[in-house]
Amino acid sequence: MINFNKKVFKLSLIFVLVIVILTGCQSTPKDAVAKVNGDTISKTEFNKAFEMVKKGYEDQLGPDIMSQEAEKGKTVEELIKENILEVLIMEKIELKEAKKNKMTATDEEVNELIKQYKEKLGGEEEYKKFLENNNVDESYFKEMVKKEKTIEKYREDYINKTEVTDEEAKKFFDENKDAYEVVKASHILVETEEEAKNILERIEKGEDFKALAKEKSKDEGSAKEGGDLGYFTKDKMVPEFSKVAFSLKPGEVSEVVKSQHGYHIIKVEDKIDKYDKANDEMKDEIVQGIKVTRFQEHLEKMRDEAKVDIYTEENKKSEDKSDDKKDNEKKEDKKAS
């Protein structure tokens, strides 16, 4: 069994925003995969998206990746198809909202994005190869990019219009301390416990921490800065280190701390454990975090409220029989008249 690689999936979807086919017909097209608020996701759309993602997976993880078991007893292929369908459903929902708000990407924006894609791919020739390898013509790709940019504009507009009060920001900080609480610390790293204890003794007798870090620390990156590690969150360091660093008050020096890297002596210089202590950059990050969370909740609400019909082979056969029955009834009515 392998872990379903969502990161690879997301990378593969960078270029996958399929053309939305708006239809006024209320019956289900024979090749429909799903219908979202009246808009159809055709089998052609779905298969094009799947083939692009599949190619990305096989190029990175080998040709047999699709048949491997991933999770919940499903193969990688089955999970990818489920994810692609959900992505396409959300695209339909967001594009309709963008249209309702009179938002669309301009030709200038589309051309600039395509220029950036060409640069990322390595130039005009590589761009043409990319289109050819994925069986996509340039006009189709431009339409995909236009929809990608339209959705991006809709998201940015919603997030920018979301207002956040100081009280809401403080509450969010307190509820997500592990993500936002930071300390500024320095350390001295050595290979043996005995050496660490000797250095700690010298610090306790009044020797300068920074000078000892420059002289003794095996962490070359921080040693030249007097052991300075800058500001960091709990998840940026190994657990043993973070546990001690975040328990200290500014100015305090730890006992000897053992980790996989060796033996540390930690000194905390500053600690931001409350919203009011955060600098403007951190406050902006917290506010942005709230806005993004609210947008995600907005998407989930739209998804829950959307009328989504997903068609399997079974219910399509059932619908086909129903359509045939209706046709036969109409023929009988005509004969009777």
Order of alpha helices (4+ residues) and beta strands (2+ residues): alpha-beta-beta-alpha-beta-beta-alpha-alpha-alpha-alpha-alpha-alpha-beta-alpha-alpha-alpha-beta-alpha-beta-beta-alpha-beta-alpha
